[in-house]
Amino acid sequence: PDETARRAAAARQNRLTKPTGALGRLEELSIWLAGVQGRCPPTPPQRVRVVIFAGDHGVAAAGVSAYPAEFTAQMVANFVGGGAAVNVLAGRLRAGVRVADMSVATQLPGLDLPPEVTKWQVRKGSGRIDVENALTRLEAEQAVEAGRQLADDEVDAGTDLLVPGDMGIGNTTAAAVLIGVLTGAGAHTVTGRGTGIDDAGLARKRVVVEAAISRAASKTDDPIALLSTAAGADIAAMAGFLAQAAVRRTPVMLDGIVSGAAALVAERLAPGAKAWWAAGHRSVEPAHTRALESLGLAPLVDLGLRLGEGTGA
């Protein structure tokens, strides 16, 4: 980001008619926005776009979610139809919503999704990460490249603030594994209830996360290998998207645990990318706090959200 604009914004804050620091995080946010926009004072974003990365996770077969895998396809159709929570919130900001099917496994009878949604698909579903890799290395590379292309598409169209969203049954399990591996936290620390599983489901999920962390622990020096081992095409694409947004000097408002996990990987794909991101909120998922701490990002709000979709951002 533009350090001259940042310094000018910080100096301007000290000239305004208020006690120094009296606007708290709003001052920090304005200084960050000045830096990523390269101007002082900064201006409100004019074209905000939510890009939702959708994919099914084979680990859902281990009973780690309160919903069946078919729910992913149903929600993708809901996004396209404008009926999901993120559509409503985005509409309040006049923000656009785009959906990319990276690895949705189920085809809903009688429902054909538009080509601009399905053309990104790398595969149908991902491997069960506690016993096998999520993707091949080539698939992980394809997913990262798809995420980069999506970022380029949006920036080329004039987007000045990006919001990553997620949809995928089992994706909080994969995210917890990635965060556990990259922060050194154990399964008990990073595993949360996701869609709202009961105590028995949480116990199963911890076992799965522990096994998957063990499988992926040696891959920390190779982001693509880590994504292929423990992510899924949706999270891999989001990592590429976040990294490329920084390369294209475009700010991002991060969402919850899934974007937190993708961000940790993206920072390894493009070191320094985190300077272009702000943390929209703190998810109730315990791994999300670990990810934010590792990235050095403080959430703007903490409302107990765990929906995903980009709603917290």
Disulfide bonds with the S-S distance in Angstrom:
none
